[in-house]
Amino acid sequence: MAKMNMLQAINDALDLAMAANEKVMCFGEDVGVFGGVFRATSNLQQKYGKDRCFNTPLVEQGIIGFANGLAAQGSFPVAEIQFADYIFPAFDQIVNESAKFRYRSGNLFNVGNMTIRTPYGGGIAGGLYHSQSPEAYFAHTPGLKIVVPRNPHQAKGLLLASINDPNPTIFFEPKRLYRASVGEVPEGEYQLPLGEAEVLKEGSDVTVLGWGAQMEVIDKAVEMAEKEGFSCEVIDLRTILPWDVETVAESVLKTGRLVITHEAPLTGGFAGEIAATIQERCFLYLESPIARVTGMDTPFPLVLEKEHFPNHLKVYEAIRESVEF
């Protein structure tokens, strides 16, 4: 085991993947000698050469189009979009090409070896163009997998699994945790399962569900709630698409209550999909309405970032109101 922050864990995962498979390639804006804006790809070009770790033009649509072409010919491209806010110029390539390539060819061709890495979310005073959480846009697209880690251990294991998964995967990295989250990480290669949520804490009164950086927020809220005598079951969804319906439903059948939190705005956020599915599965067992604690339906503000955030106090209030309904 080694102590790593999330950036180091991601870099270690990329290093191991490139060492194990010469077809793994990393590219994006400034990822070469510079190591990317956050330094996630530091030293990889020096170690594996400019043919396998290199800079691209500042054209997101071109980055993903290039990745599609490489993956279609058997390479394992790991494309970096410098900020998730800038993934939208590549939206057509991702949802109309990457996601549909296998289906439209009847599996004669596929781009399943492709992984897209991108930092998402607020917390770094980045304002409206460097703080968004766009996972719900892509969750509407069959053919993709969407993964969000909560800490360094999860980041390394889930990224290695994403690179080796036979489906195109978008790997959203919570950038406010890049250097803030430090933990014990196995030094060798390991993979964590995609499509499986993790029950982090068992409880009987309410299920509290999130992913990525919100898991730290949930921990603080649950600590407050348990001082008030509320028993909370905590679940990290980990994979947005496909999401683990069975684990969440099983928990809600036990607790009768569900609180979901994410940074993205309320309207159209992925919490709405979870809430709809769980009320279909668990309607007769629900003791209170399913609660959503999310960002506001506004552009992400710079000066009012703290007010916009679904912080631990808002999550705690939702837990209390759910249990006392």
Backbone bond lengths (Angstrom), bond angles and torsions (degrees), N, CA, C in turn:
res aa  C-N    CA-C-N  psi(-1)  N-CA   C-N-CA  omega(-1)  CA-C   N-CA-C  phi
1 M - - - 1.461 - - 1.529 109.67 -
2 A 1.304 115.36 146.46 1.458 121.04 176.88 1.521 108.54 -135.33
3 K 1.334 116.82 148.68 1.457 120.74 177.45 1.529 108.12 -85.58
4 M 1.315 116.43 123.85 1.468 121.86 -178.27 1.519 110.15 -137.74
5 N 1.340 115.57 152.15 1.448 118.58 165.04 1.526 108.20 -89.29
6 M 1.320 117.31 177.42 1.462 119.36 -173.50 1.523 112.01 -65.29
7 L 1.323 118.07 -38.17 1.460 120.48 178.14 1.523 111.21 -61.70
8 Q 1.313 116.47 -43.87 1.461 120.01 178.94 1.522 111.53 -63.90
9 A 1.336 116.83 -37.63 1.461 120.93 179.52 1.527 110.64 -66.14
10 I 1.334 116.52 -40.43 1.466 120.74 178.80 1.527 109.92 -66.85
11 N 1.329 116.52 -44.19 1.457 120.51 177.90 1.527 111.29 -60.82
12 D 1.326 116.13 -40.77 1.469 121.06 178.85 1.526 110.66 -63.89
13 A 1.331 117.09 -41.40 1.461 120.87 178.47 1.523 110.91 -62.20
14 L 1.329 117.16 -44.43 1.461 120.96 178.90 1.528 111.09 -63.68
15 D 1.324 116.00 -41.56 1.467 121.47 178.45 1.530 110.49 -59.78
16 L 1.325 116.53 -47.95 1.468 120.65 -179.21 1.528 111.23 -64.48
17 A 1.333 116.91 -41.06 1.464 120.34 -179.49 1.524 111.14 -65.28
18 M 1.330 116.53 -39.96 1.466 120.31 -179.69 1.521 111.61 -71.18
19 A 1.332 116.56 -33.35 1.462 120.47 177.98 1.527 111.24 -70.08
20 A 1.335 116.40 -36.12 1.460 120.81 -175.93 1.523 113.16 -80.24
21 N 1.336 117.03 -25.66 1.465 120.70 -173.37 1.528 109.04 -142.25
22 E 1.317 116.34 111.96 1.463 120.56 -176.67 1.531 112.43 -68.40
23 K 1.329 117.56 -8.48 1.458 120.92 178.23 1.530 112.60 -88.68
24 V 1.337 117.59 -4.93 1.466 120.89 176.16 1.521 108.83 -78.88
25 M 1.342 116.73 128.73 1.462 122.75 -178.23 1.525 109.19 -132.98
26 C 1.323 116.98 141.40 1.462 122.57 177.46 1.524 109.23 -115.13
27 F 1.319 117.14 133.11 1.457 119.45 177.82 1.520 110.13 -156.98
28 G 1.312 114.76 160.32 1.458 122.14 -177.64 1.512 109.35 159.53
29 E 1.311 115.97 -170.26 1.465 120.68 -177.12 1.530 110.78 -75.71
30 D 1.331 116.23 116.01 1.477 123.10 175.66 1.528 113.94 68.10
31 V 1.330 118.87 20.92 1.467 119.07 -175.82 1.527 112.98 -82.01
32 G 1.315 118.46 -10.49 1.468 121.98 -175.39 1.515 112.70 -69.33
33 V 1.319 117.26 -116.42 1.470 121.72 -178.30 1.529 110.61 -59.42
34 F 1.337 116.39 -36.87 1.464 121.61 -177.95 1.530 112.00 -68.03
35 G 1.338 118.07 -29.86 1.453 121.27 178.67 1.512 114.80 82.98
36 G 1.333 117.11 15.24 1.458 120.80 -178.10 1.509 111.57 83.60
37 V 1.318 116.86 163.99 1.462 120.90 -176.08 1.527 111.48 -62.31
38 F 1.327 117.78 -28.80 1.462 121.38 178.94 1.534 112.42 -104.05
39 R 1.327 117.32 -0.64 1.481 124.35 178.66 1.537 113.20 72.97
40 A 1.325 117.37 25.39 1.465 119.96 -179.09 1.519 112.68 -68.36
41 T 1.340 117.36 -24.25 1.468 120.29 -178.53 1.531 112.19 -109.18
42 S 1.309 116.86 23.38 1.464 121.45 -179.13 1.530 111.53 -55.71
43 N 1.334 115.32 135.31 1.475 124.98 173.36 1.529 114.36 72.73
44 L 1.320 118.25 -2.21 1.467 118.69 -178.63 1.528 111.67 -73.48
45 Q 1.336 117.22 -35.77 1.465 118.44 177.27 1.520 111.24 -67.64
46 Q 1.327 115.90 -40.21 1.462 119.29 177.95 1.524 111.46 -61.85
47 K 1.322 116.62 -33.93 1.465 121.04 -175.81 1.521 112.85 -84.50
48 Y 1.334 117.35 -37.46 1.466 120.46 -172.18 1.524 113.87 -115.39
49 G 1.325 116.93 -3.32 1.455 119.88 175.08 1.516 114.08 90.71
50 K 1.341 113.81 165.15 1.456 120.51 -176.13 1.522 113.09 -73.61
51 D 1.318 117.88 -13.51 1.464 120.06 177.84 1.530 112.26 -78.05
52 R 1.350 116.60 -19.14 1.460 119.61 -175.27 1.526 113.41 -118.00
53 C 1.313 117.71 -10.94 1.472 121.60 175.28 1.518 107.09 -144.65
54 F 1.330 117.37 110.41 1.460 118.76 -169.51 1.529 111.61 -152.37
55 N 1.333 113.76 160.03 1.455 121.46 177.49 1.522 110.75 -79.64
56 T 1.336 114.83 152.07 1.464 121.00 173.50 1.527 108.51 -120.13
57 P 1.329 117.50 165.32 1.470 119.45 168.99 1.526 110.60 -62.02
58 L 1.318 116.33 164.32 1.467 121.32 179.96 1.528 109.46 -81.26
59 V 1.316 115.57 65.54 1.469 121.83 -176.85 1.528 107.54 -139.20
60 E 1.330 116.67 96.03 1.465 120.27 -174.90 1.528 112.40 -62.64
61 Q 1.332 116.82 -39.36 1.460 119.28 177.67 1.529 110.43 -60.99
62 G 1.326 116.17 -38.58 1.458 120.27 178.18 1.517 112.72 -69.18
63 I 1.333 116.98 -36.90 1.467 120.73 178.76 1.519 110.39 -59.97
64 I 1.331 117.21 -47.51 1.464 120.26 -177.54 1.526 111.12 -75.83
65 G 1.317 117.67 -34.71 1.457 119.34 174.72 1.523 111.31 -61.38
66 F 1.324 116.02 -41.30 1.462 121.56 176.85 1.528 110.64 -64.10
67 A 1.347 116.02 -41.35 1.468 120.33 178.31 1.528 111.01 -63.61
68 N 1.326 116.53 -40.98 1.465 119.81 177.11 1.529 110.96 -58.50
69 G 1.316 116.19 -44.93 1.454 120.09 -179.74 1.514 112.74 -64.13
70 L 1.326 116.96 -42.85 1.464 120.76 177.81 1.526 111.27 -62.52
71 A 1.341 116.15 -46.47 1.462 119.98 -178.16 1.526 111.16 -65.00
72 A 1.329 117.49 -35.99 1.460 120.92 179.80 1.528 111.63 -64.13
73 Q 1.341 116.16 -22.88 1.459 120.48 -178.98 1.527 112.75 -103.60
74 G 1.351 116.41 12.80 1.454 119.95 171.52 1.509 116.72 102.29
75 S 1.323 118.77 -3.80 1.462 120.67 176.77 1.530 110.09 -78.30
76 F 1.340 115.69 167.15 1.467 122.70 177.83 1.533 108.22 -115.96
77 P 1.333 117.75 76.27 1.462 119.60 -177.55 1.521 112.27 -73.23
78 V 1.331 115.77 136.72 1.466 121.90 171.32 1.522 105.66 -116.90
79 A 1.320 115.60 99.23 1.462 121.94 -174.88 1.521 110.03 -93.31
80 E 1.312 116.36 132.91 1.466 120.08 177.10 1.517 110.29 -104.17
81 I 1.332 115.59 126.14 1.461 122.10 167.24 1.521 105.77 -98.61
82 Q 1.327 117.10 120.50 1.462 121.69 -165.27 1.526 113.78 -56.64
83 F 1.321 117.53 -38.93 1.468 123.54 171.46 1.526 107.49 -137.48
84 A 1.336 116.44 142.57 1.463 119.58 179.62 1.524 111.56 -59.40
85 D 1.328 117.42 -26.43 1.466 121.44 177.29 1.524 111.78 -59.88
86 Y 1.344 116.92 -25.48 1.463 120.66 -176.23 1.526 112.44 -100.47
87 I 1.317 116.81 16.14 1.461 120.18 178.74 1.528 111.19 -80.64
88 F 1.334 117.35 -14.83 1.462 120.29 -173.13 1.525 114.47 -66.66
89 P 1.340 120.81 -35.12 1.475 118.22 173.59 1.535 112.96 -59.72
90 A 1.340 116.68 -22.68 1.466 121.57 178.40 1.525 112.53 -94.62
91 F 1.317 116.81 5.56 1.478 120.76 -174.37 1.528 111.47 -56.96
92 D 1.314 116.99 -44.48 1.464 120.19 -178.57 1.524 111.03 -62.57
93 Q 1.323 117.48 -44.00 1.469 120.70 179.19 1.527 111.14 -61.68
94 I 1.334 116.68 -38.62 1.471 120.28 -176.51 1.525 111.35 -74.26
95 V 1.339 117.31 -50.88 1.467 119.72 -171.46 1.526 112.83 -85.80
96 N 1.339 117.90 -26.37 1.462 119.82 -179.11 1.518 114.02 -102.83
97 E 1.310 117.63 -14.38 1.463 120.22 179.07 1.532 110.96 -117.16
98 S 1.322 117.88 -64.14 1.468 120.88 -176.85 1.529 111.36 -55.23
99 A 1.324 116.64 -49.14 1.466 120.89 -173.54 1.526 112.97 -71.18
100 K 1.338 117.31 -27.16 1.464 120.92 -171.95 1.526 113.89 -107.14
101 F 1.311 117.25 -4.44 1.469 120.90 -170.22 1.529 111.73 -60.16
102 R 1.326 117.15 -46.87 1.469 120.59 179.94 1.529 110.86 -66.66
103 Y 1.320 116.87 -44.77 1.468 121.78 -175.14 1.527 110.99 -63.53
104 R 1.326 116.43 -46.64 1.465 118.56 -173.95 1.524 112.67 -71.77
105 S 1.338 117.04 -20.07 1.459 120.19 179.59 1.524 111.96 -97.17
106 G 1.337 117.13 2.61 1.453 119.06 -176.83 1.520 112.00 62.69
107 N 1.334 114.85 32.61 1.473 123.41 -179.90 1.529 113.54 67.78
108 L 1.337 117.19 18.58 1.463 119.36 170.27 1.518 110.08 -71.63
109 F 1.339 115.88 -32.02 1.458 122.31 179.01 1.523 108.26 -134.40
110 N 1.326 116.89 154.40 1.462 119.74 172.96 1.517 110.01 -156.20
111 V 1.321 115.54 160.95 1.474 121.58 176.08 1.525 108.84 -121.08
112 G 1.333 115.30 34.09 1.459 120.31 -174.77 1.509 115.29 -66.00
113 N 1.326 117.07 -16.44 1.470 119.42 -178.91 1.521 112.81 -81.88
114 M 1.317 118.43 2.43 1.462 121.90 -174.16 1.521 112.15 -87.68
115 T 1.329 116.69 136.73 1.469 123.39 173.25 1.517 108.69 -125.44
116 I 1.318 116.39 135.18 1.467 121.61 175.35 1.512 108.19 -112.86
117 R 1.318 117.26 117.31 1.464 122.67 175.80 1.519 109.53 -97.61
118 T 1.341 116.01 137.05 1.462 117.74 176.09 1.528 110.91 -158.42
119 P 1.335 118.50 134.92 1.471 121.55 177.15 1.528 110.85 -79.04
120 Y 1.342 115.66 135.34 1.464 120.62 -176.93 1.525 110.10 -127.38
121 G 1.334 115.14 166.53 1.463 121.64 168.24 1.511 115.35 89.87
122 G 1.333 113.50 171.73 1.463 120.93 -177.03 1.515 112.41 -97.65
123 G 1.340 113.76 -162.36 1.455 119.52 177.45 1.507 114.87 99.64
124 I 1.347 117.22 0.59 1.469 119.25 179.62 1.529 111.19 -120.07
125 A 1.342 117.09 16.98 1.466 122.55 -177.62 1.521 110.07 56.16
126 G 1.325 115.51 45.58 1.462 120.57 -176.70 1.512 114.51 -92.57
127 G 1.347 117.43 -8.14 1.451 119.31 179.91 1.517 113.00 71.66
128 L 1.323 115.61 -167.78 1.459 120.63 -167.98 1.520 114.27 -72.97
129 Y 1.336 119.46 -17.06 1.463 120.74 -178.85 1.522 113.94 -103.48
130 H 1.315 117.94 3.12 1.473 120.48 -179.64 1.528 111.70 -138.76
131 S 1.334 117.76 29.09 1.463 119.66 -173.40 1.523 114.06 -141.35
132 Q 1.314 118.60 5.28 1.459 120.36 -171.34 1.534 112.69 -80.61
133 S 1.333 114.42 160.18 1.468 122.63 178.39 1.532 107.58 -125.32
134 P 1.340 117.86 90.66 1.470 120.54 -170.18 1.524 115.56 -94.98
135 E 1.342 117.27 22.39 1.471 118.50 -173.58 1.527 113.15 -60.98
136 A 1.336 118.24 -32.50 1.458 120.64 -175.58 1.527 112.28 -67.41
137 Y 1.339 117.59 -30.27 1.464 119.67 177.50 1.533 110.40 -57.40
138 F 1.314 116.18 -42.43 1.457 120.47 -174.02 1.525 112.39 -85.57
139 A 1.330 117.01 -20.26 1.459 120.33 178.42 1.526 111.19 -66.30
140 H 1.306 117.09 -16.41 1.474 122.22 178.93 1.532 111.62 -81.57
141 T 1.336 117.52 2.12 1.462 121.74 -169.82 1.521 112.04 -114.94
142 P 1.336 118.83 101.62 1.467 120.00 174.63 1.529 110.59 -59.89
143 G 1.332 114.79 141.95 1.458 120.07 179.77 1.509 113.89 107.29
144 L 1.334 117.03 -10.92 1.467 121.24 177.89 1.527 109.72 -107.90
145 K 1.327 115.95 158.57 1.459 121.72 164.12 1.528 107.70 -117.50
146 I 1.334 115.88 144.24 1.464 121.54 -177.97 1.518 108.34 -128.85
147 V 1.333 116.46 123.39 1.462 122.23 -172.83 1.529 109.22 -127.28
148 V 1.348 116.17 139.46 1.471 121.44 179.44 1.530 109.13 -137.71
149 P 1.332 119.53 111.66 1.464 121.14 179.85 1.523 112.33 -84.71
150 R 1.342 115.81 158.85 1.469 119.97 -178.48 1.528 113.25 -108.09
151 N 1.338 118.53 -18.64 1.463 121.20 -176.47 1.529 109.73 -156.61
152 P 1.331 119.57 175.90 1.465 120.93 -176.27 1.526 114.33 -60.40
153 H 1.332 117.35 -42.55 1.463 120.24 179.78 1.528 110.66 -59.84
154 Q 1.327 116.12 -45.41 1.453 120.48 178.80 1.525 111.35 -67.30
155 A 1.320 116.89 -39.46 1.463 120.95 -177.52 1.522 111.67 -60.33
156 K 1.316 116.88 -45.96 1.467 119.78 -178.95 1.528 111.19 -66.33
157 G 1.325 117.24 -50.20 1.461 120.60 -177.06 1.513 113.50 -65.92
158 L 1.330 117.17 -38.25 1.458 120.57 179.81 1.526 111.75 -75.23
159 L 1.343 117.43 -33.91 1.468 119.10 177.72 1.522 111.12 -68.26
160 L 1.320 117.36 -42.74 1.465 119.83 176.34 1.526 111.00 -61.29
161 A 1.322 116.87 -39.61 1.464 120.24 177.32 1.522 110.92 -65.89
162 S 1.330 117.33 -38.18 1.462 121.36 179.57 1.521 111.43 -64.89
163 I 1.338 116.37 -43.26 1.467 120.62 -179.54 1.526 110.83 -63.56
164 N 1.321 116.56 -35.50 1.462 121.01 -177.30 1.525 114.14 -92.45
165 D 1.331 117.37 -5.40 1.464 120.50 -179.63 1.532 109.39 -75.37
166 P 1.333 117.81 140.64 1.467 120.77 -177.25 1.532 113.59 -82.25
167 N 1.319 117.24 33.36 1.461 122.60 177.74 1.523 109.11 -138.22
168 P 1.328 118.25 147.11 1.468 119.74 175.02 1.523 109.88 -62.95
169 T 1.327 116.16 130.99 1.461 121.69 -172.01 1.518 110.87 -127.81
170 I 1.326 116.45 135.46 1.466 121.76 171.15 1.517 107.48 -103.02
171 F 1.325 116.12 123.23 1.461 123.04 -175.42 1.526 108.03 -110.93
172 F 1.339 115.59 100.70 1.464 121.01 -179.24 1.525 109.92 -86.24
173 E 1.332 116.43 122.93 1.466 121.98 -177.43 1.529 110.37 -106.52
174 P 1.340 118.56 122.28 1.468 120.87 -179.47 1.526 111.22 -70.49
175 K 1.316 116.77 100.79 1.465 120.31 -168.45 1.523 113.59 -68.33
176 R 1.330 117.95 -24.44 1.463 117.02 178.44 1.534 111.76 -70.56
177 L 1.333 117.00 -12.56 1.459 121.05 177.09 1.532 112.98 -99.55
178 Y 1.322 117.39 -3.02 1.461 119.99 -174.49 1.531 112.55 -47.73
179 R 1.319 115.74 -50.46 1.473 119.70 -179.80 1.528 112.48 -109.83
180 A 1.323 116.64 -11.42 1.471 120.67 -177.72 1.519 111.99 -82.50
181 S 1.333 117.34 -29.09 1.466 121.28 -177.42 1.524 110.08 -96.21
182 V 1.326 116.33 118.03 1.467 122.35 -179.43 1.522 108.36 -127.05
183 G 1.319 116.31 138.40 1.459 119.11 -179.65 1.508 112.35 -163.73
184 E 1.324 115.98 175.43 1.457 122.64 178.18 1.533 109.77 -78.50
185 V 1.326 114.57 129.28 1.458 120.73 -177.39 1.528 108.94 -131.61
186 P 1.338 118.83 130.36 1.469 119.68 175.54 1.520 110.99 -57.90
187 E 1.327 116.53 140.24 1.458 120.82 -175.24 1.524 112.99 -76.85
188 G 1.313 118.36 -29.58 1.456 121.00 -178.31 1.514 112.29 -86.02
189 E 1.325 115.00 -169.43 1.459 120.40 179.26 1.527 110.80 -83.13
190 Y 1.310 116.91 135.87 1.458 123.30 172.59 1.522 107.63 -153.03
191 Q 1.314 116.15 155.52 1.452 121.86 179.33 1.521 110.11 -127.65
192 L 1.316 115.75 142.03 1.463 121.98 174.81 1.529 108.65 -106.05
193 P 1.318 118.32 146.17 1.464 120.55 -172.72 1.531 112.67 -69.19
194 L 1.326 115.74 135.75 1.455 121.34 173.20 1.525 108.80 -85.40
195 G 1.313 116.33 147.64 1.459 120.77 178.66 1.508 114.30 83.10
196 E 1.327 117.44 6.18 1.463 120.97 179.58 1.524 110.26 -120.61
197 A 1.330 116.19 122.23 1.464 120.61 173.02 1.520 109.69 -74.12
198 E 1.321 115.81 162.30 1.468 120.72 178.56 1.530 109.84 -122.33
199 V 1.322 115.96 125.01 1.463 120.96 174.81 1.524 107.48 -82.20
200 L 1.321 116.87 109.92 1.467 121.71 -175.77 1.526 112.26 -87.05
201 K 1.317 115.66 -25.19 1.465 119.75 -177.27 1.519 108.43 -154.34
202 E 1.306 117.02 132.78 1.459 120.38 179.12 1.525 110.58 -92.31
203 G 1.328 115.17 145.37 1.461 120.92 179.01 1.504 109.76 -157.50
204 S 1.326 116.62 176.72 1.468 120.39 -172.74 1.518 114.79 -123.33
205 D 1.344 118.51 -15.16 1.464 120.02 -173.15 1.526 113.94 -95.90
206 V 1.322 117.48 -37.81 1.464 120.78 -173.73 1.526 109.46 -156.86
207 T 1.328 116.28 142.05 1.465 122.36 173.56 1.520 108.69 -95.55
208 V 1.330 116.54 129.62 1.469 121.63 178.52 1.525 107.53 -117.40
209 L 1.332 115.76 121.95 1.462 122.02 -169.76 1.525 111.31 -123.30
210 G 1.331 116.25 137.44 1.458 120.67 175.10 1.510 110.46 -160.73
211 W 1.328 115.52 -166.21 1.465 121.46 176.60 1.528 108.77 -160.10
212 G 1.328 115.34 160.68 1.460 120.74 176.56 1.512 113.59 60.94
213 A 1.330 115.42 -137.89 1.461 121.14 -175.15 1.524 112.60 -65.24
214 Q 1.329 117.87 -21.35 1.468 119.56 -179.99 1.521 112.88 -67.49
215 M 1.328 117.94 -14.97 1.459 118.89 -179.70 1.531 110.95 -66.80
216 E 1.315 118.20 -33.25 1.479 120.38 175.10 1.527 110.18 -67.08
217 V 1.327 116.25 -38.67 1.464 120.92 177.39 1.526 109.91 -63.08
218 I 1.333 116.16 -43.48 1.462 121.00 178.37 1.523 110.84 -60.72
219 D 1.318 117.85 -42.79 1.466 121.30 -179.90 1.536 111.01 -56.51
220 K 1.331 116.67 -44.82 1.469 120.59 -179.98 1.530 111.04 -66.36
221 A 1.334 116.20 -40.89 1.462 120.08 -179.57 1.524 111.43 -66.23
222 V 1.325 116.24 -41.72 1.466 120.88 -179.85 1.524 110.68 -66.53
223 E 1.313 116.63 -37.24 1.469 119.75 177.08 1.527 110.46 -59.97
224 M 1.332 116.81 -42.49 1.467 120.62 176.80 1.527 110.81 -65.15
225 A 1.335 116.21 -43.54 1.462 120.51 -176.49 1.521 111.98 -64.80
226 E 1.322 115.77 -38.65 1.468 118.83 -177.81 1.524 111.94 -70.87
227 K 1.328 117.41 -24.99 1.456 119.85 173.37 1.527 111.24 -67.22
228 E 1.343 115.30 -23.02 1.465 120.76 177.10 1.526 111.45 -90.64
229 G 1.337 116.54 0.03 1.456 119.84 176.86 1.516 115.24 95.07
230 F 1.356 118.09 9.10 1.453 121.21 179.13 1.529 109.77 -88.10
231 S 1.325 116.61 132.74 1.463 121.93 179.14 1.535 109.31 -96.59
232 C 1.340 116.74 113.87 1.469 121.94 -172.16 1.525 111.53 -110.09
233 E 1.318 115.89 134.18 1.464 121.38 170.29 1.529 107.33 -99.41
234 V 1.327 116.60 127.26 1.464 121.57 -173.67 1.526 109.61 -112.52
235 I 1.341 115.56 128.98 1.462 121.18 -179.56 1.530 110.09 -127.36
236 D 1.334 115.53 131.24 1.462 122.50 171.19 1.527 106.89 -98.51
237 L 1.322 116.94 116.45 1.464 120.32 -176.21 1.530 111.82 -66.56
238 R 1.324 117.28 -36.47 1.474 125.87 177.39 1.527 113.92 65.55
239 T 1.318 117.64 -51.86 1.461 121.28 178.62 1.521 109.31 -115.63
240 I 1.339 115.80 123.51 1.462 121.70 -179.91 1.525 110.38 -81.00
241 L 1.326 116.24 -38.63 1.459 121.29 179.53 1.516 109.18 -139.48
242 P 1.341 118.75 117.56 1.463 127.18 -6.21 1.532 110.36 -76.16
243 W 1.323 116.86 142.17 1.463 118.01 -179.78 1.524 110.44 -95.92
244 D 1.322 114.88 154.85 1.466 122.56 -170.61 1.524 110.36 -85.83
245 V 1.318 116.04 83.49 1.462 121.65 -177.74 1.528 110.95 -61.72
246 E 1.322 116.77 -42.78 1.464 120.61 -172.63 1.528 112.40 -62.30
247 T 1.336 116.64 -44.87 1.472 119.51 -179.16 1.522 111.30 -63.43
248 V 1.331 116.82 -42.64 1.460 120.09 -179.25 1.525 110.32 -68.38
249 A 1.324 117.21 -44.72 1.468 120.36 -179.59 1.524 111.43 -62.50
250 E 1.313 116.86 -41.71 1.468 120.69 178.68 1.524 111.03 -59.97
251 S 1.322 115.87 -40.35 1.460 119.96 178.99 1.522 111.47 -66.48
252 V 1.331 117.16 -43.60 1.465 120.56 -177.41 1.527 111.25 -70.48
253 L 1.325 117.65 -32.62 1.466 119.89 174.32 1.528 110.73 -60.34
254 K 1.326 116.06 -29.20 1.464 121.10 179.15 1.526 111.97 -82.00
255 T 1.349 116.66 -46.07 1.470 120.12 -172.90 1.528 112.65 -89.58
256 G 1.319 117.86 -29.63 1.458 121.27 -178.15 1.513 114.88 78.73
257 R 1.332 117.49 3.56 1.465 120.82 -177.31 1.527 109.54 -144.82
258 L 1.340 116.07 151.26 1.463 120.50 -179.34 1.514 110.27 -145.06
259 V 1.346 115.01 129.28 1.463 122.74 171.93 1.524 107.17 -119.30
260 I 1.330 116.87 125.43 1.460 122.24 -180.00 1.523 108.52 -116.76
261 T 1.327 117.29 137.15 1.459 119.48 178.79 1.517 111.25 -135.64
262 H 1.332 115.81 138.39 1.465 122.03 171.63 1.523 109.47 -151.67
263 E 1.335 115.98 161.73 1.459 121.32 -176.73 1.518 113.00 -75.42
264 A 1.321 117.68 -29.80 1.458 121.59 -176.72 1.530 110.52 -61.92
265 P 1.331 117.88 159.85 1.472 120.55 178.39 1.526 112.69 -58.36
266 L 1.323 115.73 161.32 1.461 122.22 -176.71 1.533 112.32 -65.46
267 T 1.331 116.19 -53.16 1.456 120.75 -173.57 1.526 111.40 -68.64
268 G 1.329 115.76 119.94 1.456 120.21 -179.26 1.509 114.26 79.18
269 G 1.323 117.72 1.91 1.460 120.79 177.69 1.521 111.08 -68.53
270 F 1.327 117.04 159.12 1.459 119.75 -174.46 1.526 112.43 -67.23
271 A 1.326 117.80 -19.62 1.469 120.67 175.53 1.515 111.35 -58.68
272 G 1.327 117.32 -31.55 1.456 120.50 179.15 1.521 112.05 -65.02
273 E 1.331 117.32 -39.69 1.463 121.89 177.33 1.524 110.42 -64.91
274 I 1.328 116.16 -42.92 1.466 120.25 178.67 1.524 110.25 -63.04
275 A 1.329 116.49 -45.80 1.464 120.60 -178.47 1.529 111.26 -61.08
276 A 1.332 117.23 -42.73 1.461 120.59 -179.40 1.528 111.25 -64.19
277 T 1.317 115.84 -43.52 1.466 119.92 -178.75 1.526 111.50 -66.57
278 I 1.329 116.34 -43.14 1.463 119.91 -177.03 1.534 111.40 -69.68
279 Q 1.331 117.79 -35.72 1.474 117.22 177.68 1.520 110.72 -68.60
280 E 1.339 117.71 -28.98 1.466 119.51 174.82 1.526 111.06 -68.31
281 R 1.332 115.67 -39.60 1.468 120.68 -177.10 1.524 112.79 -79.44
282 C 1.337 116.84 -33.66 1.469 120.19 -165.50 1.532 113.04 -124.77
283 F 1.320 118.54 16.94 1.461 121.57 -170.77 1.529 113.06 -51.59
284 L 1.308 117.52 -47.53 1.466 120.67 -175.10 1.529 112.87 -72.77
285 Y 1.328 116.86 -10.24 1.470 121.11 -179.35 1.529 112.21 -102.36
286 L 1.324 117.59 -8.49 1.462 120.33 -176.06 1.527 111.34 -73.63
287 E 1.336 115.16 132.11 1.465 122.07 178.85 1.527 111.72 -98.60
288 S 1.334 117.14 -12.43 1.459 121.51 -179.98 1.528 108.54 -158.03
289 P 1.336 117.87 162.87 1.467 119.70 177.93 1.529 111.26 -61.78
290 I 1.313 116.55 145.57 1.461 120.63 174.94 1.524 108.37 -66.90
291 A 1.333 116.71 130.75 1.466 121.68 -175.74 1.522 110.47 -103.32
292 R 1.343 115.18 141.34 1.460 121.62 174.87 1.526 109.23 -119.63
293 V 1.323 116.02 125.44 1.466 122.07 177.71 1.517 106.51 -117.38
294 T 1.339 116.10 109.52 1.464 120.21 -168.20 1.519 111.17 -138.57
295 G 1.328 115.03 179.03 1.451 119.93 168.07 1.514 110.38 -67.64
296 M 1.322 116.75 167.49 1.465 121.03 -177.52 1.525 110.87 -84.27
297 D 1.320 115.44 160.77 1.460 121.47 178.08 1.532 110.61 -81.60
298 T 1.314 114.85 59.84 1.470 122.24 177.47 1.524 107.76 -140.13
299 P 1.337 117.87 161.19 1.469 117.86 166.68 1.521 109.45 -56.19
300 F 1.300 117.03 149.81 1.464 120.67 -176.35 1.534 109.45 -67.62
301 P 1.347 116.99 115.83 1.469 119.38 -173.85 1.532 112.18 -83.36
302 L 1.322 116.30 149.85 1.461 120.40 177.56 1.521 111.05 -83.00
303 V 1.316 117.79 -56.79 1.469 121.68 -175.58 1.531 110.85 -68.25
304 L 1.338 117.21 -34.36 1.467 121.30 -175.92 1.529 111.71 -103.22
305 E 1.331 116.70 30.91 1.459 120.00 -177.69 1.528 111.85 -57.60
306 K 1.318 118.24 -43.99 1.464 121.18 -178.02 1.523 111.65 -64.17
307 E 1.324 116.82 -36.16 1.459 120.25 178.42 1.530 111.04 -70.10
308 H 1.311 116.47 -32.59 1.463 122.03 -178.65 1.522 111.47 -71.81
309 F 1.323 116.70 -32.11 1.456 121.83 -173.07 1.530 113.10 -67.14
310 P 1.337 117.96 139.81 1.467 121.89 168.59 1.529 109.26 -79.25
311 N 1.328 116.09 80.68 1.468 120.71 -172.18 1.524 112.14 -81.31
312 H 1.329 115.80 -178.64 1.465 120.39 -174.57 1.532 112.42 -65.81
313 L 1.323 117.01 -28.11 1.463 119.20 178.81 1.529 110.88 -69.45
314 K 1.327 116.70 -40.11 1.460 120.31 177.88 1.531 110.88 -67.21
315 V 1.333 116.57 -38.93 1.465 120.05 178.62 1.527 109.92 -67.77
316 Y 1.326 117.07 -41.30 1.461 120.91 177.40 1.531 111.29 -59.45
317 E 1.329 116.71 -44.19 1.475 120.34 179.61 1.522 110.19 -61.62
318 A 1.325 117.00 -39.54 1.464 120.38 179.43 1.526 111.16 -65.74
319 I 1.334 116.61 -39.70 1.465 120.59 176.76 1.522 110.84 -62.12
320 R 1.335 116.14 -47.09 1.471 121.07 -178.41 1.535 110.44 -62.73
321 E 1.330 116.33 -46.15 1.460 119.41 -177.97 1.526 111.46 -66.89
322 S 1.332 116.69 -34.01 1.460 120.38 179.02 1.523 111.13 -66.34
323 V 1.332 116.03 -45.60 1.470 120.05 -177.92 1.522 111.48 -70.11
324 E 1.342 116.70 -34.78 1.468 120.50 -175.42 1.527 112.89 -93.28
325 F 1.324 117.56 7.10 1.468 121.69 -176.44 1.529 111.59 -57.10
